[in-house]
Amino acid sequence: MRELAKIKKEREAEEQVHKAKANKMDERARRDEVAKGNPLLMGDESDLSLKRKWDDDTVFKNQARTAPKMKQRYINDSVRSDFHKKFLNKYVWVDGVAH
């Protein structure tokens, strides 16, 4: 029994040493990752500019947002009104194609 208890204690001690080494390595890896992730903490002063997308300097960005919407006009004929045309295009199917 004493020998079994002694073996258990040795295994626990080895396991604690192994856990301590693993924690130390994890801490070191985390510290290195934090240091490499922040360009201000790196010793290299040459590349501190932000990366830009290729279309940042274009004139034609976000054109779809500002495109004017077509106003609905009033027509006193229920068959030719904009609502009726839109309804037919949306819900009436002829030959498998919406018209």
N, CA, C and O atoms as a GROMACS GRO file, in nm:
protein
  396
    1MET      N    1   0.081  -0.120   0.000
    1MET     CA    2   0.000   0.000   0.000
    1MET      C    3   0.085   0.126   0.000
    1MET      O    4   0.054   0.224  -0.068
    2ARG      N    5   0.191   0.121   0.077
    2ARG     CA    6   0.280   0.238   0.081
    2ARG      C    7   0.340   0.264  -0.057
    2ARG      O    8   0.354   0.378  -0.102
    3GLU      N    9   0.376   0.155  -0.121
    3GLU     CA   10   0.438   0.168  -0.252
    3GLU      C   11   0.338   0.226  -0.352
    3GLU      O   12   0.376   0.309  -0.436
    4LEU      N   13   0.212   0.184  -0.345
    4LEU     CA   14   0.108   0.237  -0.432
    4LEU      C   15   0.086   0.386  -0.406
    4LEU      O   16   0.071   0.463  -0.500
    5ALA      N   17   0.083   0.425  -0.281
    5ALA     CA   18   0.068   0.567  -0.247
    5ALA      C   19   0.188   0.646  -0.296
    5ALA      O   20   0.174   0.759  -0.345
    6LYS      N   21   0.306   0.588  -0.285
    6LYS     CA   22   0.427   0.654  -0.331
    6LYS      C   23   0.422   0.675  -0.483
    6LYS      O   24   0.458   0.782  -0.532
    7ILE      N   25   0.378   0.573  -0.556
    7ILE     CA   26   0.367   0.584  -0.702
    7ILE      C   27   0.265   0.690  -0.739
    7ILE      O   28   0.288   0.769  -0.831
    8LYS      N   29   0.151   0.694  -0.669
    8LYS     CA   30   0.049   0.795  -0.696
    8LYS      C   31   0.103   0.935  -0.673
    8LYS      O   32   0.077   1.026  -0.752
    9LYS      N   33   0.177   0.954  -0.565
    9LYS     CA   34   0.235   1.086  -0.537
    9LYS      C   35   0.335   1.125  -0.644
    9LYS      O   36   0.339   1.241  -0.686
   10GLU      N   37   0.416   1.030  -0.690
   10GLU     CA   38   0.513   1.060  -0.795
   10GLU      C   39   0.442   1.100  -0.925
   10GLU      O   40   0.484   1.194  -0.992
   11ARG      N   41   0.336   1.028  -0.959
   11ARG     CA   42   0.261   1.061  -1.080
   11ARG      C   43   0.196   1.199  -1.069
   11ARG      O   44   0.194   1.277  -1.165
   12GLU      N   45   0.141   1.229  -0.950
   12GLU     CA   46   0.082   1.362  -0.930
   12GLU      C   47   0.187   1.471  -0.943
   12GLU      O   48   0.161   1.575  -1.002
   13ALA      N   49   0.305   1.447  -0.887
   13ALA     CA   50   0.414   1.545  -0.897
   13ALA      C   51   0.454   1.564  -1.042
   13ALA      O   52   0.474   1.677  -1.087
   14GLU      N   53   0.467   1.454  -1.117
   14GLU     CA   54   0.502   1.464  -1.259
   14GLU      C   55   0.393   1.538  -1.336
   14GLU      O   56   0.423   1.620  -1.424
   15GLU      N   57   0.269   1.509  -1.304
   15GLU     CA   58   0.158   1.576  -1.372
   15GLU      C   59   0.158   1.725  -1.342
   15GLU      O   60   0.132   1.807  -1.431
   16GLN      N   61   0.185   1.762  -1.218
   16GLN     CA   62   0.191   1.905  -1.182
   16GLN      C   63   0.305   1.974  -1.255
   16GLN      O   64   0.290   2.087  -1.302
   17VAL      N   65   0.420   1.909  -1.266
   17VAL     CA   66   0.533   1.966  -1.338
   17VAL      C   67   0.496   1.984  -1.486
   17VAL      O   68   0.527   2.086  -1.546
   18HIS      N   69   0.431   1.883  -1.541
   18HIS     CA   70   0.390   1.889  -1.682
   18HIS      C   71   0.290   2.003  -1.703
   18HIS      O   72   0.301   2.078  -1.801
   19LYS      N   73   0.192   2.017  -1.613
   19LYS     CA   74   0.095   2.126  -1.623
   19LYS      C   75   0.162   2.262  -1.611
   19LYS      O   76   0.126   2.356  -1.682
   20ALA      N   77   0.258   2.274  -1.521
   20ALA     CA   78   0.328   2.401  -1.504
   20ALA      C   79   0.405   2.437  -1.631
   20ALA      O   80   0.406   2.553  -1.672
   21LYS      N   81   0.470   2.339  -1.693
   21LYS     CA   82   0.541   2.365  -1.819
   21LYS      C   83   0.444   2.407  -1.929
   21LYS      O   84   0.471   2.499  -2.006
   22ALA      N   85   0.330   2.338  -1.936
   22ALA     CA   86   0.231   2.370  -2.039
   22ALA      C   87   0.176   2.511  -2.017
   22ALA      O   88   0.159   2.586  -2.113
   23ASN      N   89   0.147   2.546  -1.893
   23ASN     CA   90   0.097   2.681  -1.863
   23ASN      C   91   0.200   2.787  -1.899
   23ASN      O   92   0.166   2.893  -1.952
   24LYS      N   93   0.327   2.757  -1.870
   24LYS     CA   94   0.434   2.851  -1.902
   24LYS      C   95   0.446   2.871  -2.053
   24LYS      O   96   0.462   2.983  -2.100
   25MET      N   97   0.437   2.761  -2.128
   25MET     CA   98   0.445   2.770  -2.274
   25MET      C   99   0.324   2.845  -2.330
   25MET      O  100   0.338   2.925  -2.422
   26ASP      N  101   0.205   2.818  -2.274
   26ASP     CA  102   0.085   2.888  -2.320
   26ASP      C  103   0.096   3.038  -2.292
   26ASP      O  104   0.059   3.120  -2.376
   27GLU      N  105   0.146   3.072  -2.177
   27GLU     CA  106   0.162   3.214  -2.142
   27GLU      C  107   0.263   3.281  -2.235
   27GLU      O  108   0.241   3.394  -2.280
   28ARG      N  109   0.372   3.211  -2.264
   28ARG     CA  110   0.473   3.267  -2.354
   28ARG      C  111   0.416   3.284  -2.495
   28ARG      O  112   0.440   3.386  -2.560
   29ALA      N  113   0.342   3.184  -2.541
   29ALA     CA  114   0.281   3.192  -2.675
   29ALA      C  115   0.180   3.306  -2.681
   29ALA      O  116   0.175   3.379  -2.780
   30ARG      N  117   0.099   3.322  -2.577
   30ARG     CA  118   0.001   3.430  -2.574
   30ARG      C  119   0.069   3.566  -2.573
   30ARG      O  120   0.025   3.658  -2.642
   31ARG      N  121   0.175   3.579  -2.496
   31ARG     CA  122   0.249   3.705  -2.489
   31ARG      C  123   0.312   3.738  -2.625
   31ARG      O  124   0.309   3.854  -2.669
   32ASP      N  125   0.368   3.637  -2.691
   32ASP     CA  126   0.427   3.658  -2.824
   32ASP      C  127   0.320   3.698  -2.925
   32ASP      O  128   0.343   3.784  -3.010
   33GLU      N  129   0.204   3.634  -2.916
   33GLU     CA  130   0.096   3.666  -3.009
   33GLU      C  131   0.046   3.809  -2.989
   33GLU      O  132   0.019   3.880  -3.086
   34VAL      N  133   0.035   3.851  -2.865
   34VAL     CA  134  -0.007   3.988  -2.837
   34VAL      C  135   0.098   4.087  -2.888
   34VAL      O  136   0.063   4.190  -2.946
   35ALA      N  137   0.224   4.057  -2.867
   35ALA     CA  138   0.330   4.148  -2.911
   35ALA      C  139   0.336   4.157  -3.064
   35ALA      O  140   0.360   4.264  -3.119
   36LYS      N  141   0.315   4.045  -3.132
   36LYS     CA  142   0.320   4.047  -3.277
   36LYS      C  143   0.193   4.105  -3.339
   36LYS      O  144   0.196   4.155  -3.451
   37GLY      N  145   0.083   4.099  -3.267
   37GLY     CA  146  -0.043   4.150  -3.320
   37GLY      C  147  -0.051   4.301  -3.317
   37GLY      O  148  -0.128   4.359  -3.394
   38ASN      N  149   0.025   4.367  -3.232
   38ASN     CA  150   0.022   4.512  -3.222
   38ASN      C  151   0.144   4.569  -3.294
   38ASN      O  152   0.256   4.550  -3.249
   39PRO      N  153   0.124   4.639  -3.406
   39PRO     CA  154   0.240   4.689  -3.481
   39PRO      C  155   0.315   4.800  -3.406
   39PRO      O  156   0.432   4.826  -3.437
   40LEU      N  157   0.252   4.863  -3.309
   40LEU     CA  158   0.321   4.968  -3.235
   40LEU      C  159   0.423   4.912  -3.136
   40LEU      O  160   0.520   4.980  -3.102
   41LEU      N  161   0.402   4.789  -3.090
   41LEU     CA  162   0.494   4.728  -2.996
   41LEU      C  163   0.612   4.658  -3.064
   41LEU      O  164   0.709   4.622  -2.998
   42MET      N  165   0.601   4.639  -3.194
   42MET     CA  166   0.710   4.573  -3.266
   42MET      C  167   0.825   4.671  -3.285
   42MET      O  168   0.804   4.792  -3.290
   43GLY      N  169   0.945   4.619  -3.296
   43GLY     CA  170   1.062   4.703  -3.312
   43GLY      C  171   1.075   4.761  -3.452
   43GLY      O  172   1.153   4.853  -3.473
   44ASP      N  173   1.001   4.708  -3.548
   44ASP     CA  174   1.011   4.752  -3.687
   44ASP      C  175   0.927   4.878  -3.706
   44ASP      O  176   0.804   4.871  -3.702
   45GLU      N  177   0.989   4.991  -3.728
   45GLU     CA  178   0.919   5.120  -3.741
   45GLU      C  179   0.881   5.151  -3.885
   45GLU      O  180   0.814   5.251  -3.911
   46SER      N  181   0.922   5.067  -3.980
   46SER     CA  182   0.905   5.102  -4.120
   46SER      C  183   0.762   5.087  -4.171
   46SER      O  184   0.720   5.163  -4.258
   47ASP      N  185   0.686   4.993  -4.119
   47ASP     CA  186   0.553   4.965  -4.176
   47ASP      C  187   0.444   4.991  -4.073
   47ASP      O  188   0.390   4.897  -4.015
   48LEU      N  189   0.412   5.118  -4.049
   48LEU     CA  190   0.306   5.152  -3.955
   48LEU      C  191   0.181   5.201  -4.026
   48LEU      O  192   0.085   5.241  -3.960
   49SER      N  193   0.179   5.198  -4.158
   49SER     CA  194   0.063   5.245  -4.231
   49SER      C  195  -0.046   5.139  -4.228
   49SER      O  196  -0.019   5.019  -4.218
   50LEU      N  197  -0.170   5.184  -4.238
   50LEU     CA  198  -0.283   5.093  -4.239
   50LEU      C  199  -0.302   5.037  -4.379
   50LEU      O  200  -0.277   5.104  -4.479
   51LYS      N  201  -0.346   4.914  -4.384
   51LYS     CA  202  -0.372   4.853  -4.513
   51LYS      C  203  -0.505   4.908  -4.565
   51LYS      O  204  -0.602   4.917  -4.490
   52ARG      N  205  -0.507   4.944  -4.692
   52ARG     CA  206  -0.628   4.998  -4.752
   52ARG      C  207  -0.680   4.902  -4.858
   52ARG      O  208  -0.604   4.828  -4.919
   53LYS      N  209  -0.809   4.906  -4.879
   53LYS     CA  210  -0.867   4.825  -4.984
   53LYS      C  211  -0.834   4.888  -5.118
   53LYS      O  212  -0.800   5.006  -5.126
   54TRP      N  213  -0.846   4.809  -5.223
   54TRP     CA  214  -0.809   4.857  -5.356
   54TRP      C  215  -0.908   4.961  -5.406
   54TRP      O  216  -0.873   5.040  -5.494
   55ASP      N  217  -1.031   4.963  -5.354
   55ASP     CA  218  -1.132   5.056  -5.406
   55ASP      C  219  -1.157   5.174  -5.312
   55ASP      O  220  -1.257   5.243  -5.327
   56ASP      N  221  -1.068   5.198  -5.216
   56ASP     CA  222  -1.089   5.308  -5.122
   56ASP      C  223  -1.082   5.445  -5.188
   56ASP      O  224  -1.148   5.538  -5.143
   57ASP      N  225  -1.003   5.459  -5.292
   57ASP     CA  226  -0.984   5.590  -5.352
   57ASP      C  227  -1.069   5.612  -5.477
   57ASP      O  228  -1.047   5.708  -5.551
   58THR      N  229  -1.166   5.524  -5.501
   58THR     CA  230  -1.249   5.540  -5.619
   58THR      C  231  -1.359   5.642  -5.596
   58THR      O  232  -1.401   5.666  -5.482
   59VAL      N  233  -1.404   5.701  -5.703
   59VAL     CA  234  -1.508   5.803  -5.696
   59VAL      C  235  -1.646   5.739  -5.692
   59VAL      O  236  -1.741   5.799  -5.642
   60PHE      N  237  -1.658   5.620  -5.745
   60PHE     CA  238  -1.789   5.560  -5.769
   60PHE      C  239  -1.831   5.462  -5.660
   60PHE      O  240  -1.897   5.363  -5.691
   61LYS      N  241  -1.794   5.486  -5.537
   61LYS     CA  242  -1.833   5.397  -5.430
   61LYS      C  243  -1.976   5.426  -5.385
   61LYS      O  244  -2.021   5.541  -5.388
   62ASN      N  245  -2.046   5.323  -5.344
   62ASN     CA  246  -2.181   5.332  -5.287
   62ASN      C  247  -2.279   5.405  -5.376
   62ASN      O  248  -2.358   5.486  -5.328
   63GLN      N  249  -2.276   5.378  -5.503
   63GLN     CA  250  -2.366   5.444  -5.596
   63GLN      C  251  -2.509   5.394  -5.580
   63GLN      O  252  -2.603   5.472  -5.598
   64ALA      N  253  -2.528   5.270  -5.545
   64ALA     CA  254  -2.663   5.214  -5.536
   64ALA      C  255  -2.740   5.276  -5.420
   64ALA      O  256  -2.863   5.282  -5.427
   65ARG      N  257  -2.676   5.320  -5.318
   65ARG     CA  258  -2.745   5.379  -5.203
   65ARG      C  259  -2.807   5.513  -5.237
   65ARG      O  260  -2.915   5.546  -5.188
   66THR      N  261  -2.740   5.589  -5.320
   66THR     CA  262  -2.787   5.724  -5.347
   66THR      C  263  -2.865   5.735  -5.477
   66THR      O  264  -2.904   5.845  -5.518
   67ALA      N  265  -2.889   5.622  -5.543
   67ALA     CA  266  -2.963   5.626  -5.669
   67ALA      C  267  -3.107   5.671  -5.640
   67ALA      O  268  -3.169   5.621  -5.546
   68PRO      N  269  -3.160   5.762  -5.718
   68PRO     CA  270  -3.296   5.810  -5.691
   68PRO      C  271  -3.399   5.702  -5.719
   68PRO      O  272  -3.389   5.628  -5.817
   69LYS      N  273  -3.498   5.694  -5.631
   69LYS     CA  274  -3.605   5.598  -5.649
   69LYS      C  275  -3.711   5.659  -5.740
   69LYS      O  276  -3.738   5.779  -5.735
   70MET      N  277  -3.769   5.575  -5.823
   70MET     CA  278  -3.869   5.623  -5.915
   70MET      C  279  -4.000   5.647  -5.840
   70MET      O  280  -4.049   5.558  -5.771
   71LYS      N  281  -4.055   5.764  -5.853
   71LYS     CA  282  -4.180   5.797  -5.786
   71LYS      C  283  -4.295   5.727  -5.855
   71LYS      O  284  -4.295   5.710  -5.977
   72GLN      N  285  -4.393   5.686  -5.775
   72GLN     CA  286  -4.512   5.627  -5.834
   72GLN      C  287  -4.600   5.740  -5.885
   72GLN      O  288  -4.629   5.836  -5.814
   73ARG      N  289  -4.641   5.726  -6.005
   73ARG     CA  290  -4.725   5.829  -6.064
   73ARG      C  291  -4.869   5.783  -6.057
   73ARG      O  292  -4.897   5.663  -6.052
   74TYR      N  293  -4.958   5.876  -6.057
   74TYR     CA  294  -5.099   5.844  -6.050
   74TYR      C  295  -5.158   5.839  -6.191
   74TYR      O  296  -5.148   5.936  -6.267
   75ILE      N  297  -5.219   5.725  -6.224
   75ILE     CA  298  -5.288   5.710  -6.352
   75ILE      C  299  -5.430   5.667  -6.318
   75ILE      O  300  -5.451   5.574  -6.240
   76ASN      N  301  -5.526   5.732  -6.376
   76ASN     CA  302  -5.665   5.706  -6.343
   76ASN      C  303  -5.721   5.588  -6.422
   76ASN      O  304  -5.839   5.584  -6.456
   77ASP      N  305  -5.635   5.492  -6.449
   77ASP     CA  306  -5.678   5.370  -6.517
   77ASP      C  307  -5.619   5.254  -6.438
   77ASP      O  308  -5.497   5.244  -6.426
   78SER      N  309  -5.703   5.167  -6.385
   78SER     CA  310  -5.655   5.061  -6.296
   78SER      C  311  -5.571   4.957  -6.368
   78SER      O  312  -5.491   4.889  -6.304
   79VAL      N  313  -5.586   4.942  -6.498
   79VAL     CA  314  -5.508   4.843  -6.571
   79VAL      C  315  -5.369   4.895  -6.606
   79VAL      O  316  -5.275   4.817  -6.613
   80ARG      N  317  -5.355   5.024  -6.626
   80ARG     CA  318  -5.226   5.081  -6.663
   80ARG      C  319  -5.150   5.140  -6.545
   80ARG      O  320  -5.041   5.195  -6.565
   81SER      N  321  -5.202   5.130  -6.424
   81SER     CA  322  -5.135   5.192  -6.309
   81SER      C  323  -5.006   5.116  -6.275
   81SER      O  324  -4.989   4.999  -6.311
   82ASP      N  325  -4.918   5.185  -6.206
   82ASP     CA  326  -4.790   5.123  -6.169
   82ASP      C  327  -4.811   5.005  -6.076
   82ASP      O  328  -4.741   4.904  -6.086
   83PHE      N  329  -4.907   5.017  -5.985
   83PHE     CA  330  -4.934   4.907  -5.892
   83PHE      C  331  -4.979   4.783  -5.968
   83PHE      O  332  -4.932   4.673  -5.940
   84HIS      N  333  -5.068   4.800  -6.065
   84HIS     CA  334  -5.120   4.687  -6.140
   84HIS      C  335  -5.009   4.620  -6.222
   84HIS      O  336  -5.002   4.497  -6.228
   85LYS      N  337  -4.922   4.700  -6.283
   85LYS     CA  338  -4.811   4.644  -6.360
   85LYS      C  339  -4.716   4.566  -6.269
   85LYS      O  340  -4.670   4.457  -6.303
   86LYS      N  341  -4.687   4.623  -6.153
   86LYS     CA  342  -4.598   4.558  -6.058
   86LYS      C  343  -4.661   4.428  -6.007
   86LYS      O  344  -4.592   4.326  -5.994
   87PHE      N  345  -4.791   4.431  -5.980
   87PHE     CA  346  -4.863   4.313  -5.933
   87PHE      C  347  -4.859   4.202  -6.038
   87PHE      O  348  -4.835   4.086  -6.006
   88LEU      N  349  -4.884   4.238  -6.163
   88LEU     CA  350  -4.882   4.139  -6.269
   88LEU      C  351  -4.743   4.079  -6.285
   88LEU      O  352  -4.729   3.958  -6.303
   89ASN      N  353  -4.641   4.161  -6.278
   89ASN     CA  354  -4.504   4.110  -6.290
   89ASN      C  355  -4.468   4.016  -6.176
   89ASN      O  356  -4.391   3.922  -6.194
   90LYS      N  357  -4.523   4.042  -6.061
   90LYS     CA  358  -4.487   3.965  -5.943
   90LYS      C  359  -4.567   3.835  -5.932
   90LYS      O  360  -4.511   3.731  -5.899
   91TYR      N  361  -4.699   3.839  -5.960
   91TYR     CA  362  -4.784   3.725  -5.929
   91TYR      C  363  -4.841   3.650  -6.050
   91TYR      O  364  -4.892   3.540  -6.032
   92VAL      N  365  -4.836   3.703  -6.167
   92VAL     CA  366  -4.892   3.634  -6.283
   92VAL      C  367  -4.779   3.567  -6.360
   92VAL      O  368  -4.686   3.633  -6.407
   93TRP      N  369  -4.788   3.436  -6.372
   93TRP     CA  370  -4.685   3.357  -6.438
   93TRP      C  371  -4.740   3.305  -6.569
   93TRP      O  372  -4.846   3.242  -6.571
   94VAL      N  373  -4.668   3.330  -6.678
   94VAL     CA  374  -4.706   3.279  -6.809
   94VAL      C  375  -4.587   3.201  -6.863
   94VAL      O  376  -4.476   3.254  -6.874
   95ASP      N  377  -4.610   3.075  -6.896
   95ASP     CA  378  -4.504   2.987  -6.948
   95ASP      C  379  -4.386   2.974  -6.851
   95ASP      O  380  -4.272   2.962  -6.896
   96GLY      N  381  -4.411   2.976  -6.723
   96GLY     CA  382  -4.305   2.961  -6.624
   96GLY      C  383  -4.220   3.084  -6.603
   96GLY      O  384  -4.119   3.078  -6.533
   97VAL      N  385  -4.259   3.197  -6.661
   97VAL     CA  386  -4.182   3.321  -6.649
   97VAL      C  387  -4.277   3.429  -6.599
   97VAL      O  388  -4.388   3.443  -6.650
   98ALA      N  389  -4.234   3.505  -6.502
   98ALA     CA  390  -4.317   3.615  -6.453
   98ALA      C  391  -4.318   3.727  -6.556
   98ALA      O  392  -4.213   3.763  -6.611
   99HIS      N  393  -4.436   3.782  -6.583
   99HIS     CA  394  -4.448   3.891  -6.681
   99HIS      C  395  -4.505   4.013  -6.614
   99HIS      O  396  -4.523   4.116  -6.679
   0.00000   0.00000   0.00000
